[in-house]
Amino acid sequence: MNSIDAMEQDVKRQFVDLQTMPMPEPARGRIILAGSGDSYAAALAAYYLSSGYALCCHPADIIADPSIANGCSVYFVSISGRTSANVLAAESARRAGASTIAVTADVASPLAAACDSTFALEFKSAGKTSGTIGFTASLLVCARIAANATCHADMKLIYRTAAIRAANLACDIRTKSVVMLGDSMLYPTAIYGVLKFCEVFGSRAVAYSLEDFCHAPLFGHRDDQVIILGVKDDAKISHRLKRAGLKTLYVDCGKYDGICSMLYATFFVQHLALTIARKKRIKECYFLQDRKLLGASSDIIY
């Protein structure tokens, strides 16, 4: 099975598997969520859902200053459980007096061994491909840990609505250079979205909060495709940027609230990448084809 077919299977499996996935108890006391890449985006989403009750950081922050973890329950989020920065941060946090919990799909991983306890992410995966179901599983688990948040809307309907919107917009989006924007709870999904464009297409892709983008970065992105994941008045900003000459597309994520809005944006981004890949007749994700960069990435993060 090629990696785009595997990605499609993982995307389609989500609204079934995720609704039956075991969930943790909400955390009590001071908590920190830490992760890298997709996992950082999931942890950051939980921070916003918790209204700042749960802190979010990169593992490097804990390595640099372990004292920030003192007296906290620190959740290290990593699908593989092999990211070396997470393992080092978990060891540093334990020495600093923190309670450490690995949130991972591999309960026999180095991260699980480095932590006091483990919560297993239980989902099926079709194989090595750009991360989809793993990210969504991490998002839901982090949301429960940090804010006891659950999606009470029909996840299947959210999924289908997002898929239709992505199919309708796919023809209008160029993949050579992409900017993805979102404020507050949608900013983590923008981060996740650009990671998918990098992995699947080898695109130059960057994420900003919508407000920060309008301060200075917009001057450096005149020729790029701008995608706004927005709510309410964000559509007005999109129109204003378009009048200024930017190639802007607005995606309304405001029909739902909280975690449901995040899920809509997540499903949209996943289907957008998949639909574009199918239209371009791409069979393999770019990151699996560029062996030199993949080797460098693995050497550095693992």
PyMOL commands that set and color helices and strands:
alter all, ss='L'
color gray80, all
select helices_A, chain A and resi 3-17+38-49+59-64+66-69+84-95+110-114+133-147+155-172+184-201+210-213+217-220+234-243+258-279+286-289+291-301
alter helices_A, ss='H'
color red, helices_A
select strands_A, chain A and resi 31-35+55-57+73-77+99-104+117-120+177-181+204-208+225-230+247-252
alter strands_A, ss='S'
color yellow, strands_A
deselect
rebuild
show_as cartoon
